[in-house]
Amino acid sequence: MSEFDFDLDHLDFDGAEKTTVQKQLAADQLAAEQAAMQDEDGDDCAGGACKI
């Protein structure tokens, strides 16, 4: 058996998928909250440039 032969039977693919989905949902929620905070500024400035 070479060092590149892997036994994949002990890996938890279902658990990894659930963890990935949870992390993605958390990242999406954080991005949505940050976007909402930027919208609530109310100073008519977008990206550091203010509208005249």
C-alpha atoms as a printed R data frame, in Angstrom:
   type eleno elety resid chain resno       x      y      z
1  ATOM     1    CA   MET     A     1   0.000  0.000  0.000
2  ATOM     2    CA   SER     A     2   1.484  3.328 -1.014
3  ATOM     3    CA   GLU     A     3   1.242  6.523  0.978
4  ATOM     4    CA   PHE     A     4  -1.376  7.756 -1.500
5  ATOM     5    CA   ASP     A     5  -3.858  4.955 -0.849
6  ATOM     6    CA   PHE     A     6  -6.534  6.373  1.430
7  ATOM     7    CA   ASP     A     7  -9.201  4.583  3.434
8  ATOM     8    CA   LEU     A     8 -12.259  6.828  3.041
9  ATOM     9    CA   ASP     A     9 -14.536  4.602  5.133
10 ATOM    10    CA   HIS     A    10 -13.723  6.454  8.359
11 ATOM    11    CA   LEU     A    11 -14.511  9.942  7.018
12 ATOM    12    CA   ASP     A    12 -17.795 11.632  7.993
13 ATOM    13    CA   PHE     A    13 -19.036 13.138  4.747
14 ATOM    14    CA   ASP     A    14 -22.557 13.768  6.060
15 ATOM    15    CA   GLY     A    15 -21.243 15.606  9.109
16 ATOM    16    CA   ALA     A    16 -18.887 17.659  6.964
17 ATOM    17    CA   GLU     A    17 -21.725 18.592  4.621
18 ATOM    18    CA   LYS     A    18 -23.923 19.717  7.529
19 ATOM    19    CA   THR     A    19 -21.085 21.775  8.981
20 ATOM    20    CA   THR     A    20 -20.437 23.387  5.611
21 ATOM    21    CA   VAL     A    21 -24.116 24.247  5.170
22 ATOM    22    CA   GLN     A    22 -24.228 25.786  8.666
23 ATOM    23    CA   LYS     A    23 -21.109 27.849  7.985
24 ATOM    24    CA   GLN     A    24 -22.527 29.054  4.668
25 ATOM    25    CA   LEU     A    25 -25.822 30.058  6.297
26 ATOM    26    CA   ALA     A    26 -23.940 31.953  9.010
27 ATOM    27    CA   ALA     A    27 -21.812 33.729  6.387
28 ATOM    28    CA   ASP     A    28 -24.926 34.627  4.366
29 ATOM    29    CA   GLN     A    29 -26.655 35.968  7.471
30 ATOM    30    CA   LEU     A    30 -23.601 38.040  8.414
31 ATOM    31    CA   ALA     A    31 -23.375 39.467  4.898
32 ATOM    32    CA   ALA     A    32 -27.076 40.361  4.989
33 ATOM    33    CA   GLU     A    33 -26.685 42.061  8.368
34 ATOM    34    CA   GLN     A    34 -23.691 44.053  7.128
35 ATOM    35    CA   ALA     A    35 -25.593 45.114  4.010
36 ATOM    36    CA   ALA     A    36 -28.551 46.185  6.156
37 ATOM    37    CA   MET     A    37 -26.262 48.222  8.414
38 ATOM    38    CA   GLN     A    38 -24.805 50.024  5.388
39 ATOM    39    CA   ASP     A    39 -28.303 50.812  4.123
40 ATOM    40    CA   GLU     A    40 -29.288 52.253  7.521
41 ATOM    41    CA   ASP     A    41 -26.521 54.859  7.541
42 ATOM    42    CA   GLY     A    42 -28.874 57.392  5.954
43 ATOM    43    CA   ASP     A    43 -26.125 59.836  5.038
44 ATOM    44    CA   ASP     A    44 -26.528 59.281  1.274
45 ATOM    45    CA   CYS     A    45 -22.942 58.048  1.053
46 ATOM    46    CA   ALA     A    46 -22.159 54.867 -0.846
47 ATOM    47    CA   GLY     A    47 -18.715 53.338 -0.958
48 ATOM    48    CA   GLY     A    48 -17.134 56.401  0.644
49 ATOM    49    CA   ALA     A    49 -18.405 58.827 -2.016
50 ATOM    50    CA   CYS     A    50 -21.260 61.117 -0.964
51 ATOM    51    CA   LYS     A    51 -23.971 62.166 -3.364
52 ATOM    52    CA   ILE     A    52 -24.286 65.877 -3.990
